[in-house]
Amino acid sequence: MPADPIAIDPKLSLADLEATIGQQEEILGALLTIDNDGAVTLCTFDEEHDPVDGQLVTLQIVPIEGFATPADQDLVCEGDAFVNGQLVHVAAFRARDAGAVPEPVPAAPAESLLDKALRIAVRVNEIDGQTPYRLSFAALGKSGGSFGFMQGDLAAGQPIVTDTFRQVLAAAGIPDDNITARLSAHVTGDPLSDAERAQVNAALDSSEGRRLVDAMDESILSDALNSLQTCVTTAAAAGRTIEPVARIYMLLWINMTGPPSVLLDWLRGNAVTLTRTVPAPGAVVSVADIENYLLASQYFTEHPRTFAHLRQSVKAGADVLRLSDPVVDEPTPPSSPPAPAGAGPERLSAAPGISLNATQAIQQLVAIVGEATRSLPADYSLVVTSTLRPNSRVAGTGGISRHATGEAIDVQIFDAQGQGIDNKGSDTTGLYTRLAIDAYHANDRLFPQRHGQLAWGGNFTTGPVDGPRDLMHFDYGGDRGRFGRLATLAQSESA
């Protein structure tokens, strides 16, 4: 019979993971399963059976489907495990008994792959490698305390979440003492004492707590998948199909917002009004279509930086399907300019003490400049050096700075060796000009309501009339400058 799962350090190399599992086989019995809980690798072992002839398992990192079993070995199990801190798909093999006949390993059907992709994506989006068996606090919207890989939110009014949490407390013998009520209100931080938090997290991470949380997660996931199926059938009834990766986006959105309504209207072929009008999708609902829809939502308009995480979560699921749609990395709605050649990952960070969320305008500026960093040379990066500066004034003129009103950011580009590239004066590398042009296009794509508002400091000086050009500066004070306009620069390049 299997023993309780053994937790294994997620930072181990593949060789060390194999050695650790081998040691446990010698102590507990033959390996049965490899899995994870989002934070560590979990393995179970058969206490009643030792490895045949003392042959311990060997491990390989393999694709999710279609991998070959080595000659003279049998597949013991496969699953997602942590190697060097990264979640990968691992297969365990054991040298075959000379007289044994191997059983064929069937390839996973397409639907099971999509199910796995959906499950992985929602897990990454909600907990991103953290354990599901502890409280977390999004501190956004009307959220309260949440737990589970589906992040059941106690403030969302879902009976199963409240019931599960109370059962976890009861199973651990913890008196409620208004704990549930405090976690069921909109909170911007943890309302529990250190002692209460430790007790609750220990209860969630106990054997019974894990069982209850897992059951809750499966129920919430099932409801979300049913809603996704409603989207698929609604689209089909209107003569539309939904691309697999677009379905992943929809599932994540459904889990964030609840059963769809406006989304269904859109899938029926109607233009819908969110923060702007979103045209109806075509016969095939693509990633670009659903991205355009989501970017128009109130949530992503108010929290634009979170969209990058959504994309990465979708990509984690898309990788399972082995789909290399470039739109997953750099999605572009139909009306937008194409992504720059060689576009890569977003490479933006903040200098110490700099807030990227001080105002909505700053969040949006950070979002568009972050998008623009995708066209920087390999291993180059960008640091936001200034955002909100209350009471600041423009050098040389004394006028109120856009930084004072929370409508401006300053940045600096760093090369592959970590050396800062001059962000005032002549743009000798052309990188700040390229960044500004790409930020202009990203602004029109992500925040069309901001069209014409974006200004780049390369078109004016740092303040004094004879001062250097302010290459570092972006603001929402309107496209302007005695050296030209950003729109003219962007349009002349694409002409």
C-alpha positions as CSV (number, residue, x, y, z in Angstrom):
1,M,0.0,0.0,0.0
2,P,1.2,3.6,-0.6
3,A,2.7,5.6,2.2
4,D,1.9,9.2,2.7
5,P,3.6,11.5,0.1
6,I,7.2,12.4,0.8
7,A,8.0,16.1,0.2
8,I,11.3,16.7,-1.7
9,D,13.3,19.9,-2.0
10,P,12.3,21.7,-5.2
11,K,15.8,23.1,-5.7
12,L,17.5,19.7,-6.3
13,S,19.1,18.9,-9.6
14,L,17.8,16.0,-11.6
15,A,20.6,13.8,-10.4
16,D,20.0,14.7,-6.8
17,L,16.3,14.2,-7.1
18,E,17.0,10.7,-8.6
19,A,19.4,9.9,-5.7
20,T,16.9,11.1,-3.1
21,I,14.1,9.0,-4.6
22,G,16.5,6.1,-4.7
23,Q,17.2,6.5,-1.0
24,Q,13.5,6.5,-0.2
25,E,13.0,3.4,-2.3
26,E,15.6,1.6,-0.2
27,I,13.8,2.7,3.0
28,L,10.1,2.8,2.1
29,G,9.6,0.6,-1.0
30,A,9.1,0.9,-4.7
31,L,8.3,4.3,-6.2
32,L,4.6,4.7,-7.1
33,T,3.9,8.3,-8.1
34,I,5.7,11.6,-8.8
35,D,3.7,14.8,-8.4
36,N,3.9,18.3,-6.8
37,D,1.7,20.6,-4.7
38,G,2.9,23.8,-6.4
39,A,5.7,24.3,-3.9
40,V,7.6,21.0,-3.5
41,T,7.9,17.6,-5.3
42,L,5.7,14.9,-3.8
43,C,6.5,11.2,-4.2
44,T,4.6,8.1,-2.9
45,F,6.2,4.7,-2.3
46,D,4.8,1.1,-2.0
47,E,5.6,0.0,1.6
48,E,4.7,-3.6,0.7
49,H,7.0,-4.1,-2.3
50,D,10.7,-3.4,-2.7
51,P,12.2,-2.5,-6.1
52,V,12.7,-5.7,-8.2
53,D,16.2,-7.1,-7.7
54,G,17.2,-3.9,-6.0
55,Q,17.0,-1.9,-9.2
56,L,16.4,1.8,-8.3
57,V,14.6,4.1,-10.7
58,T,16.3,6.5,-13.1
59,L,14.8,9.8,-14.0
60,Q,14.5,11.7,-17.3
61,I,13.0,15.1,-18.2
62,V,10.5,14.2,-21.0
63,P,7.8,15.9,-23.0
64,I,4.2,15.3,-21.8
65,E,3.4,13.0,-24.7
66,G,5.2,10.9,-27.3
67,F,8.5,10.2,-25.4
68,A,10.3,6.9,-25.8
69,T,10.9,4.4,-23.0
70,P,14.6,3.4,-23.0
71,A,15.5,-0.1,-24.2
72,D,15.4,-2.8,-21.5
73,Q,13.5,-0.5,-19.1
74,D,9.9,-0.1,-18.0
75,L,8.1,3.2,-17.3
76,V,7.3,3.3,-13.6
77,C,5.4,6.6,-13.5
78,E,5.5,10.2,-14.8
79,G,4.5,13.5,-13.4
80,D,5.3,17.2,-13.0
81,A,8.2,17.7,-10.5
82,F,10.6,20.5,-9.5
83,V,14.1,20.4,-10.9
84,N,16.4,23.3,-10.0
85,G,13.4,25.2,-8.8
86,Q,11.5,24.8,-12.2
87,L,8.4,22.7,-12.8
88,V,9.2,20.1,-15.5
89,H,7.7,16.8,-16.7
90,V,9.7,13.9,-15.4
91,A,9.5,10.1,-16.1
92,A,10.8,7.4,-13.8
93,F,12.2,4.2,-15.4
94,R,13.4,0.9,-14.0
95,A,15.6,-1.7,-15.5
96,R,13.3,-4.5,-16.8
97,D,13.2,-8.0,-15.4
98,A,14.6,-10.2,-18.1
99,G,11.4,-12.3,-18.4
100,A,9.0,-9.4,-18.2
101,V,6.9,-8.2,-21.2
102,P,6.6,-4.4,-21.3
103,E,3.2,-2.8,-21.5
104,P,2.7,-0.1,-24.2
105,V,2.3,3.4,-22.9
106,P,-0.7,5.0,-24.8
107,A,-0.3,8.6,-26.0
108,A,-2.5,11.1,-24.3
109,P,-5.5,12.1,-26.4
110,A,-5.8,15.7,-27.5
111,E,-8.7,16.5,-25.1
112,S,-6.7,15.2,-22.1
113,L,-3.8,17.5,-23.2
114,L,-6.1,20.5,-23.3
115,D,-7.5,19.6,-19.9
116,K,-3.9,19.4,-18.5
117,A,-3.0,22.7,-20.2
118,L,-6.1,24.4,-18.7
119,R,-5.2,23.0,-15.2
120,I,-1.6,24.1,-15.4
121,A,-2.4,27.6,-16.7
122,V,-5.0,28.3,-14.0
123,R,-2.6,27.1,-11.3
124,V,0.2,29.3,-12.5
125,N,-2.2,32.3,-12.8
126,E,-3.6,31.9,-9.3
127,I,-0.6,30.7,-7.2
128,D,2.4,30.8,-9.5
129,G,4.4,28.0,-7.8
130,Q,3.3,28.8,-4.3
131,T,1.6,26.1,-2.1
132,P,-2.2,26.1,-2.3
133,Y,-2.4,25.0,1.4
134,R,-2.0,28.5,3.0
135,L,-3.8,31.8,3.1
136,S,-3.0,34.5,0.5
137,F,-4.3,38.0,0.0
138,A,-4.7,39.5,-3.5
139,A,-5.6,42.9,-2.0
140,L,-7.4,43.8,-5.2
141,G,-11.0,44.6,-6.0
142,K,-13.3,43.1,-3.4
143,S,-11.1,40.1,-2.5
144,G,-10.6,38.7,1.0
145,G,-8.5,35.7,2.2
146,S,-8.1,32.9,-0.3
147,F,-6.6,29.5,-0.5
148,G,-6.3,26.5,-2.8
149,F,-4.8,26.4,-6.3
150,M,-8.1,27.8,-7.6
151,Q,-7.8,30.6,-4.9
152,G,-11.2,30.1,-3.4
153,D,-11.9,33.6,-2.1
154,L,-13.8,33.9,1.2
155,A,-15.1,37.3,0.3
156,A,-16.6,36.1,-3.0
157,G,-19.6,34.5,-1.3
158,Q,-19.1,31.0,-2.6
159,P,-20.6,28.6,-0.1
160,I,-18.1,25.8,-0.9
161,V,-15.2,28.1,0.0
162,T,-16.7,29.1,3.3
163,D,-17.8,25.6,4.2
164,T,-14.4,24.1,3.3
165,F,-12.6,26.7,5.4
166,R,-14.8,26.1,8.4
167,Q,-14.4,22.3,8.0
168,V,-10.6,22.8,8.0
169,L,-10.7,24.8,11.2
170,A,-13.0,22.2,12.8
171,A,-10.8,19.3,11.8
172,A,-7.8,20.9,13.4
173,G,-9.8,21.8,16.5
174,I,-9.3,25.6,16.0
175,P,-12.2,27.8,17.4
176,D,-13.4,30.2,14.7
177,D,-13.3,33.3,17.0
178,N,-14.6,35.4,14.0
179,I,-11.6,34.2,11.9
180,T,-13.9,33.3,8.9
181,A,-15.8,36.7,9.2
182,R,-12.5,38.7,9.2
183,L,-11.2,36.9,6.1
184,S,-14.6,37.2,4.3
185,A,-14.4,41.0,4.1
186,H,-12.5,43.0,1.6
187,V,-9.0,43.2,3.0
188,T,-5.8,44.9,1.8
189,G,-3.6,42.8,4.1
190,D,-3.7,39.9,6.6
191,P,-6.2,40.7,9.4
192,L,-5.1,37.7,11.5
193,S,-2.5,37.8,14.3
194,D,0.7,35.9,13.8
195,A,-0.5,33.1,16.1
196,E,-3.9,32.8,14.3
197,R,-2.2,32.8,10.9
198,A,0.2,30.0,11.9
199,Q,-2.6,27.9,13.2
200,V,-4.7,28.4,10.1
201,N,-1.9,27.6,7.7
202,A,-0.9,24.5,9.7
203,A,-4.6,23.4,9.5
204,L,-4.7,23.9,5.7
205,D,-1.4,22.0,5.3
206,S,-2.5,19.1,7.4
207,S,-3.5,15.8,5.8
208,E,-7.2,16.4,6.4
209,G,-6.8,20.1,5.4
210,R,-5.2,19.1,2.1
211,R,-8.0,16.6,1.4
212,L,-10.6,19.3,2.0
213,V,-8.8,21.9,0.0
214,D,-8.2,19.5,-2.9
215,A,-11.9,18.7,-3.0
216,M,-12.9,22.3,-3.0
217,D,-10.4,23.1,-5.9
218,E,-11.8,20.3,-8.0
219,S,-15.4,21.5,-7.5
220,I,-14.5,25.1,-8.4
221,L,-12.4,24.0,-11.4
222,S,-15.3,21.8,-12.5
223,D,-17.7,24.8,-12.4
224,A,-15.2,26.9,-14.3
225,L,-14.7,24.2,-17.0
226,N,-18.5,24.0,-17.3
227,S,-18.7,27.7,-17.9
228,L,-15.9,27.4,-20.5
229,Q,-17.9,24.7,-22.2
230,T,-20.8,27.0,-22.3
231,C,-18.6,29.5,-24.2
232,V,-17.6,26.8,-26.6
233,T,-21.1,25.7,-27.4
234,T,-22.4,29.3,-27.6
235,A,-19.7,30.1,-30.1
236,A,-20.4,26.9,-32.1
237,A,-24.2,27.8,-32.2
238,A,-23.1,31.1,-33.9
239,G,-20.9,29.3,-36.4
240,R,-17.6,30.0,-34.5
241,T,-14.8,28.0,-33.1
242,I,-12.4,29.0,-30.3
243,E,-8.7,28.4,-30.6
244,P,-7.3,26.2,-27.8
245,V,-5.0,28.9,-26.4
246,A,-7.9,31.4,-26.5
247,R,-9.9,28.9,-24.4
248,I,-7.1,29.0,-21.8
249,Y,-7.5,32.8,-21.6
250,M,-11.3,32.4,-21.2
251,L,-10.9,29.9,-18.4
252,L,-8.6,32.2,-16.4
253,W,-11.0,35.1,-16.9
254,I,-13.9,33.0,-15.8
255,N,-12.1,31.9,-12.6
256,M,-11.3,35.6,-11.9
257,T,-14.8,37.0,-12.6
258,G,-17.4,34.2,-12.4
259,P,-19.8,32.7,-14.9
260,P,-19.7,34.6,-18.2
261,S,-22.5,36.9,-19.5
262,V,-21.0,39.7,-21.6
263,L,-18.5,37.2,-22.9
264,L,-21.3,35.0,-24.2
265,D,-22.9,37.9,-25.9
266,W,-19.7,38.7,-27.6
267,L,-19.2,35.1,-28.7
268,R,-22.7,35.1,-30.2
269,G,-21.4,37.8,-32.7
270,N,-22.2,41.0,-31.0
271,A,-20.0,44.0,-30.5
272,V,-19.9,44.8,-26.7
273,T,-19.0,47.9,-24.7
274,L,-16.5,47.5,-21.9
275,T,-14.2,50.5,-21.3
276,R,-14.4,50.8,-25.1
277,T,-16.3,49.0,-27.8
278,V,-15.0,45.6,-28.7
279,P,-15.9,44.4,-32.2
280,A,-17.4,40.9,-32.6
281,P,-14.9,38.1,-33.3
282,G,-14.7,36.4,-36.6
283,A,-15.4,32.8,-37.5
284,V,-12.4,31.6,-35.5
285,V,-12.0,33.3,-32.0
286,S,-8.2,33.8,-31.8
287,V,-5.8,34.8,-29.1
288,A,-5.7,38.3,-30.5
289,D,-9.5,38.5,-30.3
290,I,-9.7,37.4,-26.7
291,E,-6.8,39.6,-25.7
292,N,-8.4,42.6,-27.3
293,Y,-11.6,41.8,-25.3
294,L,-9.8,41.4,-22.0
295,L,-7.7,44.5,-22.4
296,A,-10.9,46.5,-22.7
297,S,-12.2,45.2,-19.4
298,Q,-12.4,47.4,-16.4
299,Y,-10.1,45.2,-14.4
300,F,-7.2,45.2,-16.8
301,T,-7.7,48.9,-17.6
302,E,-7.2,49.6,-13.9
303,H,-4.5,46.9,-13.3
304,P,-2.6,46.8,-16.6
305,R,0.6,45.3,-15.0
306,T,-1.3,42.1,-14.1
307,F,-1.9,41.3,-17.8
308,A,1.7,40.3,-18.3
309,H,1.3,37.6,-15.6
310,L,-1.9,36.4,-17.3
311,R,0.0,36.0,-20.6
312,Q,2.8,34.0,-18.9
313,S,0.1,31.8,-17.2
314,V,-1.5,31.1,-20.6
315,K,1.9,30.4,-22.1
316,A,2.5,27.8,-19.4
317,G,-0.6,26.0,-20.5
318,A,0.1,26.5,-24.2
319,D,3.5,24.9,-23.9
320,V,1.7,21.7,-22.9
321,L,-0.1,21.8,-26.2
322,R,3.2,22.4,-28.1
323,L,1.6,25.4,-29.8
324,S,4.1,28.0,-30.9
325,D,1.6,30.8,-31.7
326,P,3.7,34.0,-31.5
327,V,0.7,35.9,-30.3
328,V,1.0,34.2,-26.9
329,D,4.4,36.0,-26.3
330,E,3.5,39.2,-28.0
331,P,-0.2,39.3,-28.8
332,T,-1.4,42.1,-31.1
333,P,-5.1,42.9,-31.8
334,P,-6.0,43.1,-35.5
335,S,-5.9,47.0,-35.6
336,S,-2.5,47.2,-34.0
337,P,0.9,47.5,-35.7
338,P,2.9,44.2,-35.9
339,A,5.3,43.4,-33.0
340,P,8.9,44.4,-33.7
341,A,11.1,41.8,-35.3
342,G,12.8,39.7,-32.7
343,A,10.5,40.8,-29.9
344,G,11.4,39.0,-26.7
345,P,10.3,38.9,-23.1
346,E,9.4,42.0,-21.1
347,R,12.5,43.3,-19.2
348,L,11.4,46.0,-16.8
349,S,12.1,46.5,-13.1
350,A,12.0,49.3,-10.5
351,A,14.9,51.0,-8.8
352,P,14.9,50.5,-5.0
353,G,12.1,52.5,-3.4
354,I,10.3,53.3,-6.6
355,S,6.6,52.4,-6.7
356,L,5.2,51.2,-10.1
357,N,1.6,51.4,-8.8
358,A,1.5,54.9,-7.3
359,T,-1.3,56.0,-9.7
360,Q,-3.3,54.5,-12.5
361,A,-1.5,56.7,-15.0
362,I,1.9,55.4,-13.7
363,Q,0.7,51.8,-13.9
364,Q,-0.3,52.4,-17.5
365,L,3.0,54.1,-18.4
366,V,4.9,51.2,-16.9
367,A,2.7,48.7,-18.8
368,I,3.4,50.3,-22.2
369,V,7.1,50.9,-21.6
370,G,7.3,47.3,-20.3
371,E,5.8,46.1,-23.6
372,A,8.4,48.2,-25.5
373,T,11.3,46.6,-23.7
374,R,10.6,43.4,-25.7
375,S,12.4,44.9,-28.6
376,L,15.6,45.7,-26.7
377,P,18.7,43.7,-27.6
378,A,19.2,40.4,-25.9
379,D,20.3,40.7,-22.3
380,Y,19.5,44.4,-22.2
381,S,17.1,45.6,-19.5
382,L,15.3,48.8,-18.4
383,V,14.9,50.2,-14.9
384,V,12.2,52.7,-13.8
385,T,14.1,55.3,-11.9
386,S,11.4,57.8,-10.9
387,T,7.6,57.9,-10.8
388,L,5.5,59.9,-8.4
389,R,7.4,62.9,-6.8
390,P,4.9,65.1,-4.9
391,N,5.5,68.8,-5.2
392,S,8.3,68.4,-7.7
393,R,8.9,71.1,-10.3
394,V,10.5,71.3,-13.7
395,A,14.1,72.3,-13.5
396,G,14.9,75.7,-15.0
397,T,11.2,76.8,-15.4
398,G,9.7,76.2,-12.0
399,G,6.5,74.7,-13.5
400,I,4.7,71.8,-11.8
401,S,6.2,68.5,-13.0
402,R,4.1,65.7,-14.4
403,H,5.8,63.6,-11.7
404,A,4.1,65.7,-9.1
405,T,0.6,64.7,-10.4
406,G,1.5,61.1,-10.9
407,E,1.5,61.2,-14.7
408,A,5.2,60.6,-15.5
409,I,8.0,58.0,-15.3
410,D,11.7,58.2,-15.9
411,V,13.7,55.2,-17.1
412,Q,17.2,54.0,-17.9
413,I,18.3,51.3,-20.3
414,F,21.2,48.9,-19.2
415,D,23.3,46.9,-21.6
416,A,24.2,43.2,-21.3
417,Q,27.1,44.0,-18.9
418,G,24.8,46.0,-16.6
419,Q,26.2,49.4,-17.7
420,G,23.7,52.2,-17.9
421,I,23.2,53.9,-21.3
422,D,23.0,57.7,-21.1
423,N,19.4,58.8,-20.8
424,K,20.0,62.5,-21.4
425,G,21.3,64.3,-24.5
426,S,21.8,62.8,-27.9
427,D,20.4,59.2,-28.4
428,T,23.7,57.9,-29.8
429,T,22.5,54.2,-29.7
430,G,19.0,54.9,-31.0
431,L,17.6,52.6,-28.2
432,Y,15.6,55.3,-26.5
433,T,14.0,56.3,-29.8
434,R,13.2,52.7,-30.5
435,L,11.7,52.4,-27.0
436,A,9.6,55.5,-27.4
437,I,8.2,54.4,-30.8
438,D,7.3,50.9,-29.4
439,A,5.8,52.5,-26.3
440,Y,3.6,54.7,-28.6
441,H,2.2,51.7,-30.4
442,A,1.7,49.8,-27.2
443,N,-0.2,52.8,-25.8
444,D,-2.6,52.7,-28.7
445,R,-3.0,49.0,-28.4
446,L,-3.4,48.7,-24.7
447,F,-5.1,52.0,-23.8
448,P,-6.7,53.4,-26.9
449,Q,-8.5,56.0,-24.8
450,R,-5.0,57.5,-24.1
451,H,-4.4,58.1,-27.8
452,G,-2.6,61.4,-28.3
453,Q,-1.8,61.8,-24.6
454,L,1.7,60.1,-24.5
455,A,4.7,62.4,-24.6
456,W,8.4,61.4,-24.8
457,G,11.2,63.6,-23.4
458,G,13.4,63.1,-26.4
459,N,11.2,65.8,-28.0
460,F,12.0,68.3,-25.3
461,T,14.8,69.1,-22.8
462,T,15.2,68.4,-19.1
463,G,13.8,71.9,-18.3
464,P,16.2,74.7,-19.3
465,V,15.9,75.9,-22.9
466,D,19.5,74.9,-23.6
467,G,19.3,71.7,-21.6
468,P,19.9,68.2,-22.9
469,R,17.1,66.1,-24.4
470,D,15.2,64.2,-21.7
471,L,15.4,60.8,-23.2
472,M,14.4,59.1,-20.0
473,H,11.0,60.7,-19.6
474,F,7.5,59.5,-20.6
475,D,4.3,61.2,-19.4
476,Y,0.6,61.6,-20.2
477,G,0.7,65.4,-20.6
478,G,-0.1,65.3,-24.3
479,D,2.1,64.6,-27.3
480,R,4.3,67.7,-27.5
481,G,7.9,69.0,-27.8
482,R,9.9,71.7,-29.7
483,F,11.9,69.0,-31.4
484,G,8.8,67.2,-32.8
485,R,5.9,64.9,-31.9
486,L,6.1,61.2,-30.9
487,A,3.2,60.4,-33.3
488,T,5.0,61.9,-36.2
489,L,8.2,59.9,-35.3
490,A,6.2,56.6,-35.1
491,Q,4.3,57.2,-38.3
492,S,7.4,58.3,-40.3
493,E,9.1,55.0,-39.3
494,S,6.2,52.9,-40.5
495,A,5.6,54.9,-43.7
